[in-house]
Amino acid sequence: MATSRSDKAVNLQEKLNRFDEHWSPRTVAEFNGHDVMVVKVRGEFVWHHHDNTDDFFLVLKGHITIRMRDGDVHLGPGELFVVPTGVEHQPFAAEEAELLLIEPSGTPNTGDEATAARRLTI
Amino acid sequence: MATSRSDKAVNLQEKLNRFDEHWSPRTVAEFNGHDVMVVKVRGEFVWHHHDNTDDFFLVLKGHITIRMRDGDVHLGPGELFVVPTGVEHQPFAAEEAELLLIEPSGTPNTGDEATAARRLTI
């Protein structure tokens, strides 16, 4: 008889409840060489771009603006946007927001290897 | 002055409201050679596996079970699961459910090239 694997489900809110830090993504799953991450954000991040990857944002709670040189994208819950490779952007959230991010494993979140944070799995 | 790009935000529920068919994923964005898709499901899909890709499921509404040979994974809203490459699985939903899927562009949803549906962008 099959054993239950229901413990394998990743509950995003349960993962988000485990930490408070902003701009510190936590890996919750892996997918085709990418990290699937949850993150809490508030305020503005640095302007940056990624040379070798698109940048996937899905808002789970709250609202964010992704500022780009040719205009802003505003996202609320259940809305996603993919910043294309090479496009400069600055995420901003007036109030705390919660996001799902997907990036190739090992991608520094500023696009700059020198400031790459270690990977945090939760 | 920057023009608004708020039309670039992808609202998942708005996309889902545009169609009724089950098991017919619609591409809403592209990310690193993958299609980001929304799909409505009800009943059971065929048992299948993918030789060359993991299979990403995030439940947006309702509940699904991903049956696998060594046990089931039950997912509700805000829960995700990645079926590893090569692992046989059968998605099942007793009632209609809505999902976000991510697969490499061109991946047939049954894992079988012969039955690959054409890509539907929405």
gemmi code that builds the backbone of each chain (N, CA, C; Angstrom):
import gemmi

chains = {
    "A": [
        ("MET", (0.845, -1.196, 0.000), (0.000, 0.000, 0.000), (0.880, 1.245, 0.000)),
        ("ALA", (0.481, 2.213, -0.761), (1.290, 3.429, -0.893), (1.336, 4.197, 0.421)),
        ("THR", (2.502, 4.665, 0.765), (2.618, 5.539, 1.933), (2.233, 6.957, 1.535)),
        ("SER", (1.829, 7.738, 2.496), (1.473, 9.118, 2.202), (2.716, 9.940, 1.910)),
        ("ARG", (2.629, 10.790, 0.905), (3.724, 11.724, 0.647), (3.225, 13.147, 0.787)),
        ("SER", (2.145, 13.319, 1.562), (1.557, 14.648, 1.674), (2.503, 15.629, 2.356)),
        ("ASP", (3.518, 15.088, 3.078), (4.514, 15.969, 3.684), (5.387, 16.630, 2.619)),
        ("LYS", (5.305, 16.166, 1.390), (6.115, 16.724, 0.318), (5.528, 18.011, -0.253)),
        ("ALA", (4.262, 18.265, 0.018), (3.654, 19.507, -0.455), (4.362, 20.688, 0.195)),
        ("VAL", (4.638, 21.708, -0.587), (5.273, 22.916, -0.062), (4.195, 23.974, 0.127)),
        ("ASN", (3.909, 24.297, 1.398), (2.916, 25.326, 1.700), (3.639, 26.669, 1.816)),
        ("LEU", (3.365, 27.555, 0.882), (4.160, 28.787, 0.794), (3.987, 29.676, 2.022)),
        ("GLN", (2.764, 29.781, 2.537), (2.549, 30.636, 3.700), (3.252, 30.076, 4.930)),
        ("GLU", (3.216, 28.742, 5.054), (3.901, 28.115, 6.200), (5.400, 28.410, 6.133)),
        ("LYS", (5.959, 28.377, 4.933), (7.390, 28.698, 4.773), (7.649, 30.169, 5.129)),
        ("LEU", (6.773, 31.056, 4.671), (6.959, 32.486, 4.939), (6.831, 32.811, 6.430)),
        ("ASN", (6.038, 32.034, 7.135), (5.850, 32.278, 8.568), (7.111, 31.968, 9.385)),
        ("ARG", (8.098, 31.325, 8.755), (9.290, 30.899, 9.500), (10.364, 31.969, 9.613)),
        ("PHE", (10.193, 33.103, 8.920), (11.248, 34.122, 8.984), (10.656, 35.509, 8.795)),
        ("ASP", (11.446, 36.522, 9.180), (10.971, 37.904, 9.135), (11.817, 38.817, 8.247)),
        ("GLU", (13.028, 38.394, 7.937), (13.953, 39.269, 7.201), (13.403, 39.655, 5.832)),
        ("HIS", (13.712, 40.878, 5.436), (13.349, 41.344, 4.100), (14.500, 41.117, 3.126)),
        ("TRP", (14.145, 40.917, 1.846), (15.129, 40.765, 0.759), (16.081, 39.601, 1.008)),
        ("SER", (15.581, 38.563, 1.651), (16.399, 37.390, 1.946), (15.647, 36.125, 1.499)),
        ("PRO", (15.709, 35.810, 0.207), (14.911, 34.707, -0.339), (15.298, 33.367, 0.275)),
        ("ARG", (14.296, 32.517, 0.490), (14.512, 31.169, 1.013), (14.057, 30.171, -0.039)),
        ("THR", (14.902, 29.206, -0.337), (14.579, 28.188, -1.343), (13.619, 27.156, -0.749)),
        ("VAL", (12.507, 26.928, -1.424), (11.510, 25.973, -0.936), (11.377, 24.751, -1.836)),
        ("ALA", (11.917, 24.838, -3.046), (11.866, 23.703, -3.976), (12.893, 23.948, -5.076)),
        ("GLU", (13.212, 22.885, -5.781), (14.108, 23.004, -6.929), (13.378, 22.516, -8.168)),
        ("PHE", (13.665, 23.172, -9.279), (12.953, 22.866, -10.522), (13.875, 23.112, -11.710)),
        ("ASN", (14.270, 22.070, -12.392), (15.083, 22.203, -13.615), (16.278, 23.143, -13.440)),
        ("GLY", (17.019, 22.932, -12.358), (18.208, 23.744, -12.147), (17.924, 25.130, -11.613)),
        ("HIS", (16.686, 25.379, -11.257), (16.295, 26.660, -10.676), (15.929, 26.472, -9.206)),
        ("ASP", (16.116, 27.549, -8.430), (15.583, 27.596, -7.079), (14.216, 28.272, -7.117)),
        ("VAL", (13.234, 27.621, -6.511), (11.930, 28.245, -6.281), (11.991, 28.811, -4.866)),
        ("MET", (11.763, 30.117, -4.735), (12.030, 30.793, -3.467), (10.837, 31.631, -3.018)),
        ("VAL", (10.702, 31.788, -1.704), (9.787, 32.788, -1.165), (10.617, 33.890, -0.526)),
        ("VAL", (10.083, 35.099, -0.560), (10.813, 36.234, 0.006), (9.817, 37.259, 0.543)),
        ("LYS", (10.202, 37.914, 1.634), (9.466, 39.083, 2.127), (10.233, 40.326, 1.709)),
        ("VAL", (9.529, 41.328, 1.260), (10.200, 42.560, 0.819), (9.491, 43.766, 1.429)),
        ("ARG", (10.273, 44.820, 1.647), (9.714, 46.119, 2.031), (10.755, 47.182, 1.716)),
        ("GLY", (10.312, 48.311, 1.201), (11.246, 49.350, 0.783), (11.755, 49.064, -0.617)),
        ("GLU", (12.924, 49.622, -0.927), (13.419, 49.424, -2.283), (14.715, 48.639, -2.282)),
        ("PHE", (14.848, 47.801, -3.289), (16.065, 47.024, -3.502), (16.980, 47.859, -4.395)),
        ("VAL", (18.176, 47.382, -4.651), (19.092, 48.118, -5.541), (18.679, 47.920, -6.999)),
        ("TRP", (18.997, 48.919, -7.816), (18.894, 48.733, -9.265), (19.897, 47.664, -9.676)),
        ("HIS", (19.447, 46.709, -10.496), (20.358, 45.657, -10.947), (19.792, 44.991, -12.193)),
        ("HIS", (20.604, 44.175, -12.798), (20.121, 43.340, -13.893), (20.846, 42.006, -13.820)),
        ("HIS", (20.312, 41.036, -14.540), (20.944, 39.722, -14.617), (21.388, 39.489, -16.059)),
        ("ASP", (22.657, 39.146, -16.225), (23.189, 38.960, -17.577), (22.678, 37.690, -18.246)),
        ("ASN", (22.352, 36.683, -17.424), (22.105, 35.365, -18.012), (20.784, 34.722, -17.608)),
        ("THR", (19.886, 35.491, -17.063), (18.616, 34.884, -16.682), (17.501, 35.915, -16.643)),
        ("ASP", (16.301, 35.455, -17.012), (15.095, 36.220, -16.732), (14.863, 36.192, -15.223)),
        ("ASP", (13.999, 37.086, -14.755), (13.746, 37.201, -13.318), (12.236, 37.090, -13.098)),
        ("PHE", (11.815, 36.030, -12.407), (10.395, 35.706, -12.255), (9.873, 36.217, -10.917)),
        ("PHE", (8.812, 37.013, -10.943), (8.164, 37.531, -9.730), (6.673, 37.161, -9.744)),
        ("LEU", (6.201, 36.539, -8.673), (4.759, 36.329, -8.481), (4.414, 36.855, -7.093)),
        ("VAL", (3.462, 37.780, -7.017), (3.071, 38.345, -5.724), (2.081, 37.416, -5.027)),
        ("LEU", (2.409, 37.052, -3.793), (1.530, 36.211, -2.978), (0.684, 37.056, -2.031)),
        ("LYS", (1.264, 38.152, -1.536), (0.551, 39.030, -0.597), (1.105, 40.447, -0.748)),
        ("GLY", (0.247, 41.450, -0.664), (0.697, 42.831, -0.759), (0.870, 43.288, -2.204)),
        ("HIS", (1.609, 44.369, -2.351), (1.789, 44.979, -3.670), (3.252, 45.370, -3.847)),
        ("ILE", (3.747, 45.220, -5.058), (5.092, 45.700, -5.367), (5.075, 46.468, -6.685)),
        ("THR", (6.095, 47.290, -6.831), (6.345, 47.933, -8.119), (7.719, 47.474, -8.594)),
        ("ILE", (7.777, 47.058, -9.849), (9.076, 46.765, -10.448), (9.410, 47.947, -11.354)),
        ("ARG", (10.330, 48.770, -10.846), (10.733, 49.950, -11.614), (11.721, 49.525, -12.694)),
        ("MET", (11.480, 50.000, -13.891), (12.416, 49.774, -14.990), (12.650, 51.105, -15.682)),
        ("ARG", (13.715, 51.171, -16.478), (14.102, 52.455, -17.066), (13.030, 53.004, -17.998)),
        ("ASP", (12.227, 52.116, -18.592), (11.191, 52.615, -19.505), (9.785, 52.511, -18.927)),
        ("GLY", (9.687, 52.384, -17.608), (8.366, 52.396, -16.989), (8.242, 51.361, -15.894)),
        ("ASP", (7.213, 51.522, -15.075), (7.015, 50.664, -13.920), (5.959, 49.590, -14.208)),
        ("VAL", (6.102, 48.463, -13.530), (5.054, 47.450, -13.533), (4.557, 47.311, -12.100)),
        ("HIS", (3.250, 47.427, -11.919), (2.638, 47.309, -10.597), (2.000, 45.941, -10.475)),
        ("LEU", (2.293, 45.245, -9.374), (1.784, 43.886, -9.190), (1.100, 43.745, -7.838)),
        ("GLY", (-0.058, 43.103, -7.847), (-0.761, 42.748, -6.620), (-0.861, 41.234, -6.499)),
        ("PRO", (-1.583, 40.749, -5.498), (-1.692, 39.308, -5.272), (-2.205, 38.567, -6.513)),
        ("GLY", (-1.554, 37.475, -6.835), (-1.972, 36.689, -7.997), (-1.511, 37.271, -9.318)),
        ("GLU", (-0.589, 38.220, -9.263), (-0.064, 38.807, -10.497), (1.422, 38.505, -10.628)),
        ("LEU", (1.851, 38.222, -11.851), (3.258, 37.904, -12.069), (3.831, 38.751, -13.182)),
        ("PHE", (5.144, 38.833, -13.173), (5.883, 39.523, -14.224), (7.259, 38.898, -14.337)),
        ("VAL", (7.729, 38.766, -15.573), (9.068, 38.246, -15.814), (9.914, 39.387, -16.380)),
        ("VAL", (10.945, 39.781, -15.637), (11.883, 40.792, -16.130), (12.848, 40.082, -17.081)),
        ("PRO", (12.892, 40.515, -18.339), (13.766, 39.814, -19.294), (15.245, 39.958, -18.939)),
        ("THR", (16.009, 38.980, -19.363), (17.469, 38.996, -19.195), (18.036, 40.347, -19.607)),
        ("GLY", (18.901, 40.883, -18.763), (19.630, 42.093, -19.119), (18.911, 43.395, -18.816)),
        ("VAL", (17.634, 43.331, -18.473), (16.858, 44.557, -18.242), (17.052, 45.042, -16.799)),
        ("GLU", (17.503, 46.275, -16.667), (17.695, 46.863, -15.345), (16.357, 47.043, -14.641)),
        ("HIS", (16.342, 46.726, -13.361), (15.089, 46.867, -12.616), (15.377, 47.083, -11.140)),
        ("GLN", (14.379, 47.666, -10.465), (14.464, 47.912, -9.030), (13.121, 47.580, -8.398)),
        ("PRO", (13.050, 46.451, -7.679), (11.802, 46.137, -6.974), (11.587, 47.111, -5.814)),
        ("PHE", (10.336, 47.483, -5.594), (9.970, 48.416, -4.527), (8.632, 48.009, -3.928)),
        ("ALA", (8.547, 48.089, -2.601), (7.277, 47.809, -1.921), (7.100, 48.823, -0.802)),
        ("ALA", (6.047, 49.609, -0.867), (5.783, 50.614, 0.166), (5.480, 49.938, 1.503)),
        ("GLU", (4.739, 48.850, 1.440), (4.421, 48.056, 2.633), (4.990, 46.651, 2.413)),
        ("GLU", (5.102, 45.887, 3.482), (5.637, 44.536, 3.321), (4.819, 43.731, 2.314)),
        ("ALA", (5.516, 43.020, 1.458), (4.872, 42.134, 0.492), (5.600, 40.794, 0.488)),
        ("GLU", (4.889, 39.773, 0.015), (5.453, 38.422, -0.036), (5.406, 37.922, -1.471)),
        ("LEU", (6.524, 37.357, -1.916), (6.681, 36.991, -3.321), (7.166, 35.558, -3.479)),
        ("LEU", (6.828, 34.985, -4.630), (7.466, 33.764, -5.109), (8.440, 34.176, -6.211)),
        ("LEU", (9.683, 33.728, -6.087), (10.722, 34.036, -7.069), (11.256, 32.733, -7.649)),
        ("ILE", (11.674, 32.777, -8.903), (12.347, 31.620, -9.494), (13.565, 32.124, -10.244)),
        ("GLU", (14.709, 31.545, -9.902), (15.966, 31.926, -10.560), (16.853, 30.693, -10.660)),
        ("PRO", (17.734, 30.667, -11.651), (18.671, 29.545, -11.725), (19.428, 29.406, -10.413)),
        ("SER", (19.627, 28.201, -9.941), (20.338, 27.976, -8.685), (21.691, 28.670, -8.744)),
        ("GLY", (22.000, 29.414, -7.692), (23.278, 30.103, -7.629), (23.261, 31.520, -8.163)),
        ("THR", (22.102, 31.987, -8.641), (22.022, 33.356, -9.139), (22.105, 34.343, -7.979)),
        ("PRO", (23.056, 35.288, -8.002), (23.067, 36.324, -6.971), (21.881, 37.265, -7.181)),
        ("ASN", (21.195, 37.642, -6.088), (19.953, 38.393, -6.281), (20.167, 39.826, -6.766)),
        ("THR", (21.397, 40.300, -6.666), (21.692, 41.613, -7.244), (22.250, 41.505, -8.660)),
        ("GLY", (22.417, 40.290, -9.160), (23.029, 40.126, -10.465), (24.545, 40.236, -10.413)),
        ("ASP", (25.088, 40.433, -9.221), (26.532, 40.671, -9.070), (27.132, 39.558, -8.222)),
        ("GLU", (28.005, 38.772, -8.836), (28.584, 37.630, -8.128), (29.233, 38.048, -6.807)),
        ("ALA", (29.812, 39.246, -6.809), (30.580, 39.687, -5.641), (29.707, 39.855, -4.401)),
        ("THR", (28.411, 40.077, -4.627), (27.528, 40.292, -3.485), (26.562, 39.125, -3.289)),
        ("ALA", (26.865, 38.010, -3.942), (25.957, 36.867, -3.864), (25.824, 36.371, -2.429)),
        ("ALA", (24.594, 36.246, -2.004), (24.346, 35.688, -0.677), (24.404, 34.174, -0.774)),
        ("ARG", (24.691, 33.520, 0.354), (24.627, 32.056, 0.329), (23.175, 31.653, 0.209)),
        ("ARG", (22.987, 30.497, -0.359), (21.649, 29.989, -0.583), (21.028, 29.554, 0.741)),
        ("LEU", (19.823, 29.980, 0.999), (19.118, 29.640, 2.236), (17.931, 28.750, 1.895)),
        ("THR", (18.013, 27.520, 2.345), (16.910, 26.581, 2.100), (16.046, 26.495, 3.336)),
        ("ILE", (14.748, 26.438, 3.139), (13.835, 26.434, 4.281), (12.854, 25.297, 4.136)),
    ],
    "B": [
        ("MET", (9.569, 61.371, -19.180), (8.851, 60.692, -18.090), (8.492, 59.266, -18.514)),
        ("ALA", (8.642, 58.366, -17.597), (8.405, 56.959, -17.916), (6.925, 56.719, -18.217)),
        ("THR", (6.696, 55.935, -19.235), (5.320, 55.546, -19.521), (4.940, 54.380, -18.616)),
        ("SER", (3.661, 54.204, -18.395), (3.211, 53.100, -17.559), (3.368, 51.789, -18.303)),
        ("ARG", (3.855, 50.769, -17.584), (3.905, 49.428, -18.172), (3.033, 48.483, -17.356)),
        ("SER", (2.061, 49.045, -16.658), (1.237, 48.212, -15.779), (0.427, 47.186, -16.577)),
        ("ASP", (0.279, 47.420, -17.889), (-0.406, 46.433, -18.724), (0.428, 45.171, -18.877)),
        ("LYS", (1.683, 45.209, -18.466), (2.549, 44.037, -18.597), (2.347, 43.047, -17.452)),
        ("ALA", (1.721, 43.478, -16.379), (1.447, 42.565, -15.281), (0.515, 41.458, -15.773)),
        ("VAL", (0.804, 40.233, -15.384), (-0.047, 39.103, -15.755), (-0.920, 38.753, -14.562)),
        ("ASN", (-2.229, 39.013, -14.688), (-3.174, 38.681, -13.627), (-3.705, 37.270, -13.880)),
        ("LEU", (-3.339, 36.339, -12.999), (-3.635, 34.930, -13.268), (-5.134, 34.655, -13.311)),
        ("GLN", (-5.896, 35.271, -12.400), (-7.339, 35.015, -12.390), (-8.004, 35.570, -13.645)),
        ("GLU", (-7.533, 36.726, -14.080), (-8.088, 37.307, -15.312), (-7.833, 36.383, -16.497)),
        ("LYS", (-6.660, 35.785, -16.546), (-6.352, 34.832, -17.628), (-7.256, 33.597, -17.530)),
        ("LEU", (-7.440, 33.102, -16.301), (-8.261, 31.897, -16.103), (-9.729, 32.138, -16.463)),
        ("ASN", (-10.170, 33.382, -16.295), (-11.569, 33.705, -16.601), (-11.866, 33.673, -18.107)),
        ("ARG", (-10.807, 33.570, -18.921), (-11.012, 33.630, -20.366), (-11.345, 32.298, -21.020)),
        ("PHE", (-11.279, 31.205, -20.235), (-11.559, 29.904, -20.861), (-12.138, 28.941, -19.835)),
        ("ASP", (-12.754, 27.869, -20.355), (-13.438, 26.903, -19.493), (-12.889, 25.482, -19.611)),
        ("GLU", (-12.155, 25.192, -20.662), (-11.710, 23.822, -20.908), (-10.803, 23.311, -19.792)),
        ("HIS", (-10.942, 22.019, -19.519), (-10.073, 21.371, -18.543), (-8.869, 20.736, -19.246)),
        ("TRP", (-7.750, 20.670, -18.513), (-6.528, 20.012, -19.000), (-6.020, 20.646, -20.298)),
        ("SER", (-6.212, 21.932, -20.428), (-5.771, 22.647, -21.631), (-4.994, 23.891, -21.207)),
        ("PRO", (-3.714, 23.723, -20.863), (-2.924, 24.838, -20.312), (-2.790, 25.986, -21.306)),
        ("ARG", (-2.801, 27.213, -20.787), (-2.615, 28.412, -21.605), (-1.356, 29.124, -21.122)),
        ("THR", (-0.495, 29.453, -22.050), (0.750, 30.136, -21.707), (0.486, 31.613, -21.435)),
        ("VAL", (0.932, 32.076, -20.272), (0.707, 33.480, -19.900), (2.007, 34.276, -19.835)),
        ("ALA", (3.148, 33.590, -19.810), (4.439, 34.281, -19.776), (5.512, 33.270, -20.166)),
        ("GLU", (6.682, 33.793, -20.504), (7.824, 32.939, -20.809), (8.953, 33.275, -19.856)),
        ("PHE", (9.699, 32.245, -19.472), (10.758, 32.423, -18.477), (11.879, 31.441, -18.756)),
        ("ASN", (13.031, 31.929, -19.154), (14.210, 31.068, -19.360), (13.900, 29.809, -20.174)),
        ("GLY", (13.214, 29.994, -21.292), (12.923, 28.857, -22.161), (11.781, 27.980, -21.683)),
        ("HIS", (11.092, 28.432, -20.649), (9.934, 27.711, -20.128), (8.652, 28.490, -20.421)),
        ("ASP", (7.553, 27.750, -20.553), (6.238, 28.375, -20.580), (5.675, 28.400, -19.162)),
        ("VAL", (5.210, 29.576, -18.747), (4.457, 29.710, -17.501), (2.988, 29.651, -17.912)),
        ("MET", (2.241, 28.703, -17.356), (0.895, 28.417, -17.853), (-0.133, 28.380, -16.723)),
        ("VAL", (-1.371, 28.721, -17.052), (-2.479, 28.467, -16.147), (-3.338, 27.366, -16.768)),
        ("VAL", (-3.963, 26.581, -15.900), (-4.798, 25.484, -16.392), (-5.936, 25.238, -15.405)),
        ("LYS", (-7.091, 24.853, -15.955), (-8.196, 24.361, -15.120), (-8.223, 22.841, -15.244)),
        ("VAL", (-8.427, 22.179, -14.141), (-8.445, 20.713, -14.166), (-9.659, 20.200, -13.407)),
        ("ARG", (-10.144, 19.034, -13.842), (-11.177, 18.314, -13.084), (-11.145, 16.864, -13.546)),
        ("GLY", (-11.280, 15.953, -12.597), (-11.187, 14.539, -12.928), (-9.732, 14.100, -12.930)),
        ("GLU", (-9.455, 13.009, -13.638), (-8.080, 12.525, -13.617), (-7.445, 12.621, -14.994)),
        ("PHE", (-6.173, 12.942, -14.994), (-5.368, 12.993, -16.205), (-4.755, 11.597, -16.395)),
        ("VAL", (-4.071, 11.396, -17.498), (-3.428, 10.094, -17.725), (-2.154, 9.972, -16.874)),
        ("TRP", (-1.804, 8.750, -16.525), (-0.487, 8.488, -15.940), (0.562, 8.822, -16.989)),
        ("HIS", (1.602, 9.538, -16.594), (2.655, 9.875, -17.550), (3.912, 10.284, -16.797)),
        ("HIS", (4.981, 10.432, -17.530), (6.187, 11.010, -16.955), (6.867, 11.846, -18.028)),
        ("HIS", (7.817, 12.654, -17.608), (8.595, 13.460, -18.547), (10.050, 13.012, -18.455)),
        ("ASP", (10.624, 12.670, -19.608), (11.997, 12.164, -19.623), (13.027, 13.248, -19.331)),
        ("ASN", (12.700, 14.491, -19.664), (13.732, 15.528, -19.650), (13.379, 16.773, -18.865)),
        ("THR", (12.355, 16.709, -18.038), (12.020, 17.899, -17.262), (11.287, 17.537, -15.981)),
        ("ASP", (11.539, 18.339, -14.951), (10.702, 18.311, -13.763), (9.345, 18.915, -14.133)),
        ("ASP", (8.350, 18.694, -13.282), (6.994, 19.166, -13.573), (6.523, 20.002, -12.377)),
        ("PHE", (6.307, 21.296, -12.604), (6.007, 22.250, -11.538), (4.505, 22.478, -11.427)),
        ("PHE", (3.947, 22.266, -10.237), (2.526, 22.506, -9.974), (2.372, 23.459, -8.793)),
        ("LEU", (1.610, 24.529, -8.981), (1.213, 25.410, -7.874), (-0.297, 25.567, -7.941)),
        ("VAL", (-0.982, 25.231, -6.848), (-2.442, 25.337, -6.826), (-2.854, 26.770, -6.518)),
        ("LEU", (-3.701, 27.321, -7.388), (-4.232, 28.674, -7.196), (-5.616, 28.630, -6.561)),
        ("LYS", (-6.393, 27.618, -6.903), (-7.754, 27.491, -6.368), (-8.135, 26.006, -6.348)),
        ("GLY", (-8.831, 25.582, -5.310), (-9.264, 24.190, -5.233), (-8.184, 23.268, -4.696)),
        ("HIS", (-8.362, 22.002, -4.925), (-7.446, 20.981, -4.404), (-7.142, 19.953, -5.476)),
        ("ILE", (-5.921, 19.470, -5.484), (-5.569, 18.377, -6.391), (-4.762, 17.330, -5.630)),
        ("THR", (-4.768, 16.143, -6.204), (-3.882, 15.080, -5.737), (-2.963, 14.711, -6.890)),
        ("ILE", (-1.680, 14.637, -6.597), (-0.748, 14.118, -7.593), (-0.407, 12.698, -7.165)),
        ("ARG", (-1.007, 11.749, -7.887), (-0.771, 10.343, -7.574), (0.576, 9.927, -8.151)),
        ("MET", (1.354, 9.243, -7.330), (2.617, 8.671, -7.795), (2.677, 7.233, -7.323)),
        ("ARG", (3.572, 6.459, -7.911), (3.593, 5.022, -7.622), (3.927, 4.735, -6.166)),
        ("ASP", (4.655, 5.641, -5.524), (5.007, 5.394, -4.124), (4.239, 6.284, -3.148)),
        ("GLY", (3.134, 6.879, -3.604), (2.298, 7.653, -2.688), (1.779, 8.920, -3.329)),
        ("ASP", (0.771, 9.484, -2.681), (0.103, 10.658, -3.234), (0.581, 11.928, -2.542)),
        ("VAL", (0.531, 13.043, -3.283), (0.753, 14.363, -2.697), (-0.529, 15.150, -2.859)),
        ("HIS", (-1.032, 15.684, -1.752), (-2.265, 16.472, -1.768), (-1.907, 17.944, -1.689)),
        ("LEU", (-2.482, 18.739, -2.571), (-2.153, 20.162, -2.634), (-3.424, 21.006, -2.607)),
        ("GLY", (-3.384, 22.073, -1.788), (-4.453, 23.067, -1.760), (-3.907, 24.413, -2.211)),
        ("PRO", (-4.726, 25.458, -2.102), (-4.318, 26.795, -2.551), (-3.020, 27.245, -1.871)),
        ("GLY", (-2.100, 27.763, -2.666), (-0.841, 28.241, -2.107), (0.157, 27.138, -1.819)),
        ("GLU", (-0.115, 25.946, -2.338), (0.817, 24.832, -2.141), (1.379, 24.384, -3.485)),
        ("LEU", (2.663, 24.053, -3.474), (3.306, 23.629, -4.717), (4.029, 22.313, -4.530)),
        ("PHE", (4.263, 21.667, -5.644), (5.033, 20.422, -5.663), (5.716, 20.305, -7.018)),
        ("VAL", (6.945, 19.813, -7.009), (7.686, 19.576, -8.241), (7.863, 18.066, -8.408)),
        ("VAL", (7.263, 17.517, -9.453), (7.453, 16.101, -9.760), (8.807, 15.962, -10.457)),
        ("PRO", (9.716, 15.180, -9.887), (11.046, 15.081, -10.503), (11.001, 14.422, -11.887)),
        ("THR", (11.963, 14.769, -12.699), (12.134, 14.169, -14.026), (12.027, 12.645, -13.931)),
        ("GLY", (11.237, 12.082, -14.840), (11.180, 10.630, -14.955), (10.190, 9.949, -14.036)),
        ("VAL", (9.622, 10.679, -13.067), (8.720, 10.063, -12.092), (7.290, 10.021, -12.649)),
        ("GLU", (6.728, 8.827, -12.704), (5.361, 8.674, -13.193), (4.381, 9.328, -12.229)),
        ("HIS", (3.403, 10.014, -12.793), (2.414, 10.677, -11.946), (1.103, 10.844, -12.689)),
        ("GLN", (0.040, 11.005, -11.895), (-1.302, 11.210, -12.440), (-1.996, 12.292, -11.626)),
        ("PRO", (-2.141, 13.484, -12.170), (-2.896, 14.525, -11.465), (-4.386, 14.161, -11.411)),
        ("PHE", (-5.019, 14.482, -10.280), (-6.439, 14.193, -10.088), (-7.070, 15.317, -9.285)),
        ("ALA", (-8.268, 15.720, -9.683), (-9.019, 16.727, -8.934), (-10.480, 16.309, -8.887)),
        ("ALA", (-11.015, 16.097, -7.684), (-12.412, 15.690, -7.540), (-13.350, 16.809, -8.007)),
        ("GLU", (-12.973, 18.050, -7.681), (-13.723, 19.240, -8.113), (-12.789, 20.081, -8.961)),
        ("GLU", (-13.351, 21.017, -9.695), (-12.496, 21.861, -10.542), (-11.442, 22.577, -9.699)),
        ("ALA", (-10.236, 22.599, -10.210), (-9.138, 23.319, -9.564), (-8.383, 24.117, -10.622)),
        ("GLU", (-7.668, 25.145, -10.137), (-6.900, 26.008, -11.040), (-5.440, 26.000, -10.615)),
        ("LEU", (-4.561, 25.838, -11.585), (-3.145, 25.635, -11.299), (-2.263, 26.564, -12.117)),
        ("LEU", (-1.085, 26.834, -11.571), (0.021, 27.424, -12.332), (1.005, 26.303, -12.623)),
        ("LEU", (1.366, 26.161, -13.887), (2.312, 25.132, -14.319), (3.510, 25.800, -14.975)),
        ("ILE", (4.677, 25.194, -14.856), (5.845, 25.680, -15.582), (6.542, 24.484, -16.209)),
        ("GLU", (6.744, 24.557, -17.507), (7.425, 23.487, -18.232), (8.259, 24.092, -19.343)),
        ("PRO", (9.328, 23.405, -19.738), (10.095, 23.914, -20.881), (9.168, 24.105, -22.087)),
        ("SER", (9.345, 25.182, -22.812), (8.499, 25.451, -23.974), (8.540, 24.249, -24.907)),
        ("GLY", (7.352, 23.819, -25.342), (7.269, 22.687, -26.267), (7.094, 21.346, -25.606)),
        ("THR", (7.058, 21.319, -24.261), (6.861, 20.045, -23.565), (5.434, 19.550, -23.753)),
        ("PRO", (5.247, 18.320, -24.280), (3.890, 17.777, -24.362), (3.386, 17.454, -22.963)),
        ("ASN", (2.118, 17.771, -22.662), (1.677, 17.633, -21.273), (1.520, 16.185, -20.825)),
        ("THR", (1.500, 15.264, -21.780), (1.478, 13.845, -21.402), (2.871, 13.240, -21.384)),
        ("GLY", (3.891, 14.025, -21.724), (5.235, 13.471, -21.814), (5.471, 12.728, -23.118)),
        ("ASP", (4.455, 12.675, -23.983), (4.529, 11.912, -25.226), (4.428, 12.857, -26.407)),
        ("GLU", (5.490, 12.944, -27.192), (5.509, 13.874, -28.326), (4.312, 13.663, -29.251)),
        ("ALA", (3.901, 12.417, -29.397), (2.854, 12.092, -30.370), (1.521, 12.744, -30.034)),
        ("THR", (1.328, 13.044, -28.748), (0.044, 13.614, -28.349), (0.193, 15.075, -27.936)),
        ("ALA", (1.334, 15.665, -28.285), (1.574, 17.051, -27.888), (0.514, 17.976, -28.479)),
        ("ALA", (-0.066, 18.760, -27.623), (-1.035, 19.758, -28.083), (-0.256, 20.973, -28.578)),
        ("ARG", (-0.869, 21.737, -29.457), (-0.215, 22.970, -29.853), (-0.243, 23.929, -28.673)),
        ("ARG", (0.711, 24.790, -28.657), (0.842, 25.750, -27.569), (-0.243, 26.812, -27.681)),
        ("LEU", (-0.929, 27.053, -26.594), (-2.004, 28.042, -26.563), (-1.573, 29.207, -25.688)),
        ("THR", (-1.406, 30.358, -26.317), (-1.018, 31.549, -25.556), (-2.251, 32.391, -25.304)),
        ("ILE", (-2.327, 32.961, -24.126), (-3.520, 33.717, -23.747), (-3.114, 35.053, -23.164)),
    ],
}
model = gemmi.Model(1)
for chain_id, residues in chains.items():
    chain = gemmi.Chain(chain_id)
    for i, (resn, *xyz) in enumerate(residues, 1):
        res = gemmi.Residue()
        res.name, res.seqid = resn, gemmi.SeqId(i, " ")
        for name, pos in zip(("N", "CA", "C"), xyz):
            atom = gemmi.Atom()
            atom.name, atom.element = name, gemmi.Element(name[0])
            atom.pos, atom.b_iso = gemmi.Position(*pos), 0.0
            res.add_atom(atom)
        chain.add_residue(res)
    model.add_chain(chain)
structure = gemmi.Structure()
structure.add_model(model)
structure.setup_entities()
